Each structure stands twice: as structure tokens, then as C-alpha cells.
Amino acid sequence: MQQNGKLLGYFYPVLQQDKAEVDALWKRWEKVLDQVMAETGLDEEGLVEALAPKKVKKHEVSA
């Protein structure tokens, strides 16, 4: 998208989905996450760290 000849950003159209189907998928996802946390003993923060670990900068030293 442009305004006055300058790029503001990009437009990505969203596909219309059945709300009931989307709600069912979210409930399924929540059950999967609950099962993973129960089986691994991880809490929500631990699961986030396991799936998307923070990058350590080269100048940082681990304790």
C-alpha cells in the first residue's frame, strides 16, 4: 500500500473461514498444549522457551 508515492506496507487479504471450524481448531490446539505440558512437566514459559529459545548474543557470557 502506498500513500503519496511512499510505501506504507503490504496488504495480505485474509481468507474467510468458518468460525466454528476455527474455534474447534483452537480448542484442539489447547488440548495438545495441555498434553505436552503434562507429559513434559513444563509450564507455559518453559514450553515457550523450548519452542522458541532466546538467541544469546556473542558478547554475553553464560553463568
Buried (B, 14 or more C-beta within 10 A) or exposed (E): EEEEEEEEEEEEEEEEEEEEEEEEEEEEEEEEEEEEBEEEEBEEEEBEEEEEEEEEEEEEEEE
